[in-house]
Amino acid sequence: MEIAGCTAQRLRLLLEREMPFGKHRGTVIADLPANYLHWFAREGFPRGEIGQLLALMYEIDHNGLRELLAPLRA
């Protein structure tokens, strides 16, 4: 399965970038709860890099692929 915008660098960013605002401010994007990602998918992702990373994480979560990030966490 191929997810648009999914590169090794983008996957690493999911583990490095923190949510800069909202209820989960300071949480690494890869650790955001599924319901929060689904809310953004319904309401719209913010513009810019954070929005792109949230959309990528949503696709990973939605397709049950969170385990892709496990090797990068080590």
Buried (B, 14 or more C-beta within 10 A) or exposed (E): EEBEEBEEEBBEBBEEBEBEEEEBEEBBBBBBEEEBBEBBBEEEBBEEEBEBBBBBBBBBBEEEEBEBBEEEEE
